[in-house]
Amino acid sequence: MKCLSLRFVRLCGELAVLFGLYAAGCLMVRWSGWPLPGGVIGLAFLLLAFASGRVSPQALKLGAGLLLSEMLLFFIPALMSLLDYGELVREDGWRILLVIGTSTLLVMLSTALAVELLCRWRTR
Amino acid sequence: MPLEDSLMNMQWQAWFWLALTLGAYVFSRWLYRRSGRYLLSPLLLVPALLLAVALPLHTSYAEYSSLTHWLMALLGPATVAFAVPIWQQRAMLARYWPALLVGMLVGSAVAIVSSWGLANALALDASVRLSLLPRSISTPFALPMAADLGGVPGLTAVFVMVTGVFGAACGGLLLKWLPLRSSLARGALFGAGAHAAGASRAHEVGREEGSVAGLVMVLMGLLNLAAAPLLVRLL
């Protein structure tokens, strides 16, 4: 029981650190006017911290693992903005699906073939 | 006191949507892990359930999101969390960055040019067209990029999700008939085409594929976002 609550405290602490880095990133974006999202700056801060050797990735494993494995949940509310686009879906839905489907297949094909060719060429 | 009544009602509604979203997510994750069928993935099942409840009730997005927008706020710290897998894969990155970089440049260019061209050919509205461009990168990058380009972030969120679901489902089929020998190419296929949904599908293919896909997804996001100010000038 004690072990479990310790783990929970630890998880909250790690999440707080990740939140703090995100907030720092957002502040930095507002202050500097760079055209990047706050999360990306926070990610860069954390990579710098790892590179300096003072922080180990193990120290954030619980919190980062939770956020990454449950990320689908954070997307779902955005998807519900469909509620306000009923008309668009009825009128243009099939054309939009056609664009997305075709373009996604092309992206997957071209990326995979480019990487595969370069890998074969390098190992030859 | 009609005003107070309706306020109470609104609060109740907001909590209802939050509880329903969380409940449906937990249920569908459990179901997916047990059955392993892609059709039961939370990515498909939860929105379907929510829409099935929200549409008959004539719920607007504003009503739905009054509390659930806090869930979206977690995307920021989740982006920061990607530093952990990137750091752990740094050896692979150091070794193969040229191949991955070329793959990502090709993929991004194909994504943007083909979306733009097809949307133009099918005569879609300018706002829809612009919202389609950041489609193949993951949401924390795609939403700010859509705003930069002058698209509608809400629409982009929907397009990103459709892309993820479609790409993760078709990626498996593509793997079957493409002669890909390297795990790098298999991972890049998922990461570039179907972002987070693809990365989770790639984890099922193999460990290396999964981490390559995760890495490619983050780097594609960064690359596209960095290119957005340039794109604005071109369009």
Boltz contact constraints between the chains, C-beta under 6 A:
constraints:
  - contact:
      token1: [A, 18]
      token2: [B, 77]
      max_distance: 6.0
  - contact:
      token1: [A, 18]
      token2: [B, 80]
      max_distance: 6.0
  - contact:
      token1: [A, 18]
      token2: [B, 81]
      max_distance: 6.0
  - contact:
      token1: [A, 19]
      token2: [B, 77]
      max_distance: 6.0
  - contact:
      token1: [A, 21]
      token2: [B, 80]
      max_distance: 6.0
  - contact:
      token1: [A, 22]
      token2: [B, 76]
      max_distance: 6.0
  - contact:
      token1: [A, 22]
      token2: [B, 77]
      max_distance: 6.0
  - contact:
      token1: [A, 22]
      token2: [B, 80]
      max_distance: 6.0
  - contact:
      token1: [A, 35]
      token2: [B, 229]
      max_distance: 6.0
  - contact:
      token1: [A, 37]
      token2: [B, 144]
      max_distance: 6.0
  - contact:
      token1: [A, 39]
      token2: [B, 76]
      max_distance: 6.0
  - contact:
      token1: [A, 39]
      token2: [B, 79]
      max_distance: 6.0
  - contact:
      token1: [A, 39]
      token2: [B, 80]
      max_distance: 6.0
  - contact:
      token1: [A, 39]
      token2: [B, 140]
      max_distance: 6.0
  - contact:
      token1: [A, 42]
      token2: [B, 80]
      max_distance: 6.0
  - contact:
      token1: [A, 43]
      token2: [B, 79]
      max_distance: 6.0
  - contact:
      token1: [A, 43]
      token2: [B, 80]
      max_distance: 6.0
  - contact:
      token1: [A, 43]
      token2: [B, 82]
      max_distance: 6.0
  - contact:
      token1: [A, 43]
      token2: [B, 83]
      max_distance: 6.0
  - contact:
      token1: [A, 46]
      token2: [B, 80]
      max_distance: 6.0
  - contact:
      token1: [A, 46]
      token2: [B, 83]
      max_distance: 6.0
  - contact:
      token1: [A, 47]
      token2: [B, 83]
      max_distance: 6.0
  - contact:
      token1: [A, 50]
      token2: [B, 87]
      max_distance: 6.0
  - contact:
      token1: [A, 57]
      token2: [B, 84]
      max_distance: 6.0
  - contact:
      token1: [A, 57]
      token2: [B, 87]
      max_distance: 6.0
  - contact:
      token1: [A, 60]
      token2: [B, 84]
      max_distance: 6.0
  - contact:
      token1: [A, 64]
      token2: [B, 81]
      max_distance: 6.0
  - contact:
      token1: [A, 64]
      token2: [B, 84]
      max_distance: 6.0
  - contact:
      token1: [A, 67]
      token2: [B, 77]
      max_distance: 6.0
  - contact:
      token1: [A, 67]
      token2: [B, 78]
      max_distance: 6.0
  - contact:
      token1: [A, 67]
      token2: [B, 81]
      max_distance: 6.0
  - contact:
      token1: [A, 68]
      token2: [B, 81]
      max_distance: 6.0
  - contact:
      token1: [A, 71]
      token2: [B, 78]
      max_distance: 6.0
  - contact:
      token1: [A, 71]
      token2: [B, 196]
      max_distance: 6.0
  - contact:
      token1: [A, 72]
      token2: [B, 42]
      max_distance: 6.0
  - contact:
      token1: [A, 72]
      token2: [B, 43]
      max_distance: 6.0
  - contact:
      token1: [A, 73]
      token2: [B, 25]
      max_distance: 6.0
  - contact:
      token1: [A, 74]
      token2: [B, 71]
      max_distance: 6.0
  - contact:
      token1: [A, 74]
      token2: [B, 72]
      max_distance: 6.0
  - contact:
      token1: [A, 74]
      token2: [B, 74]
      max_distance: 6.0
  - contact:
      token1: [A, 74]
      token2: [B, 75]
      max_distance: 6.0
  - contact:
      token1: [A, 75]
      token2: [B, 139]
      max_distance: 6.0
  - contact:
      token1: [A, 76]
      token2: [B, 46]
      max_distance: 6.0
  - contact:
      token1: [A, 77]
      token2: [B, 65]
      max_distance: 6.0
  - contact:
      token1: [A, 77]
      token2: [B, 68]
      max_distance: 6.0
  - contact:
      token1: [A, 77]
      token2: [B, 71]
      max_distance: 6.0
  - contact:
      token1: [A, 77]
      token2: [B, 72]
      max_distance: 6.0
  - contact:
      token1: [A, 78]
      token2: [B, 72]
      max_distance: 6.0
  - contact:
      token1: [A, 78]
      token2: [B, 157]
      max_distance: 6.0
  - contact:
      token1: [A, 79]
      token2: [B, 47]
      max_distance: 6.0
  - contact:
      token1: [A, 79]
      token2: [B, 158]
      max_distance: 6.0
  - contact:
      token1: [A, 79]
      token2: [B, 161]
      max_distance: 6.0
  - contact:
      token1: [A, 80]
      token2: [B, 64]
      max_distance: 6.0
  - contact:
      token1: [A, 81]
      token2: [B, 61]
      max_distance: 6.0
  - contact:
      token1: [A, 81]
      token2: [B, 154]
      max_distance: 6.0
  - contact:
      token1: [A, 81]
      token2: [B, 157]
      max_distance: 6.0
  - contact:
      token1: [A, 82]
      token2: [B, 158]
      max_distance: 6.0
  - contact:
      token1: [A, 83]
      token2: [B, 54]
      max_distance: 6.0
  - contact:
      token1: [A, 83]
      token2: [B, 61]
      max_distance: 6.0
  - contact:
      token1: [A, 84]
      token2: [B, 61]
      max_distance: 6.0
  - contact:
      token1: [A, 95]
      token2: [B, 122]
      max_distance: 6.0
  - contact:
      token1: [A, 99]
      token2: [B, 118]
      max_distance: 6.0
  - contact:
      token1: [A, 99]
      token2: [B, 119]
      max_distance: 6.0
  - contact:
      token1: [A, 100]
      token2: [B, 162]
      max_distance: 6.0
  - contact:
      token1: [A, 100]
      token2: [B, 163]
      max_distance: 6.0
  - contact:
      token1: [A, 101]
      token2: [B, 166]
      max_distance: 6.0
  - contact:
      token1: [A, 102]
      token2: [B, 118]
      max_distance: 6.0
  - contact:
      token1: [A, 103]
      token2: [B, 114]
      max_distance: 6.0
  - contact:
      token1: [A, 103]
      token2: [B, 115]
      max_distance: 6.0
  - contact:
      token1: [A, 104]
      token2: [B, 163]
      max_distance: 6.0
  - contact:
      token1: [A, 104]
      token2: [B, 166]
      max_distance: 6.0
  - contact:
      token1: [A, 104]
      token2: [B, 167]
      max_distance: 6.0
  - contact:
      token1: [A, 104]
      token2: [B, 193]
      max_distance: 6.0
  - contact:
      token1: [A, 106]
      token2: [B, 110]
      max_distance: 6.0
  - contact:
      token1: [A, 106]
      token2: [B, 114]
      max_distance: 6.0
  - contact:
      token1: [A, 107]
      token2: [B, 107]
      max_distance: 6.0
  - contact:
      token1: [A, 107]
      token2: [B, 110]
      max_distance: 6.0
  - contact:
      token1: [A, 107]
      token2: [B, 111]
      max_distance: 6.0
  - contact:
      token1: [A, 107]
      token2: [B, 136]
      max_distance: 6.0
  - contact:
      token1: [A, 107]
      token2: [B, 192]
      max_distance: 6.0
  - contact:
      token1: [A, 107]
      token2: [B, 193]
      max_distance: 6.0
  - contact:
      token1: [A, 108]
      token2: [B, 174]
      max_distance: 6.0
  - contact:
      token1: [A, 108]
      token2: [B, 189]
      max_distance: 6.0
  - contact:
      token1: [A, 108]
      token2: [B, 193]
      max_distance: 6.0
  - contact:
      token1: [A, 110]
      token2: [B, 106]
      max_distance: 6.0
  - contact:
      token1: [A, 110]
      token2: [B, 110]
      max_distance: 6.0
  - contact:
      token1: [A, 111]
      token2: [B, 103]
      max_distance: 6.0
  - contact:
      token1: [A, 111]
      token2: [B, 106]
      max_distance: 6.0
  - contact:
      token1: [A, 111]
      token2: [B, 107]
      max_distance: 6.0
  - contact:
      token1: [A, 111]
      token2: [B, 188]
      max_distance: 6.0
  - contact:
      token1: [A, 111]
      token2: [B, 189]
      max_distance: 6.0
  - contact:
      token1: [A, 111]
      token2: [B, 192]
      max_distance: 6.0
  - contact:
      token1: [A, 112]
      token2: [B, 180]
      max_distance: 6.0
  - contact:
      token1: [A, 112]
      token2: [B, 185]
      max_distance: 6.0
  - contact:
      token1: [A, 112]
      token2: [B, 188]
      max_distance: 6.0
  - contact:
      token1: [A, 112]
      token2: [B, 189]
      max_distance: 6.0
  - contact:
      token1: [A, 114]
      token2: [B, 102]
      max_distance: 6.0
  - contact:
      token1: [A, 114]
      token2: [B, 103]
      max_distance: 6.0
  - contact:
      token1: [A, 114]
      token2: [B, 106]
      max_distance: 6.0
  - contact:
      token1: [A, 115]
      token2: [B, 99]
      max_distance: 6.0
  - contact:
      token1: [A, 115]
      token2: [B, 103]
      max_distance: 6.0
  - contact:
      token1: [A, 115]
      token2: [B, 184]
      max_distance: 6.0
  - contact:
      token1: [A, 115]
      token2: [B, 185]
      max_distance: 6.0
  - contact:
      token1: [A, 115]
      token2: [B, 188]
      max_distance: 6.0
  - contact:
      token1: [A, 116]
      token2: [B, 180]
      max_distance: 6.0
  - contact:
      token1: [A, 116]
      token2: [B, 182]
      max_distance: 6.0
  - contact:
      token1: [A, 116]
      token2: [B, 185]
      max_distance: 6.0
  - contact:
      token1: [A, 118]
      token2: [B, 99]
      max_distance: 6.0
  - contact:
      token1: [A, 118]
      token2: [B, 102]
      max_distance: 6.0
  - contact:
      token1: [A, 119]
      token2: [B, 99]
      max_distance: 6.0
  - contact:
      token1: [A, 119]
      token2: [B, 182]
      max_distance: 6.0
  - contact:
      token1: [A, 119]
      token2: [B, 184]
      max_distance: 6.0
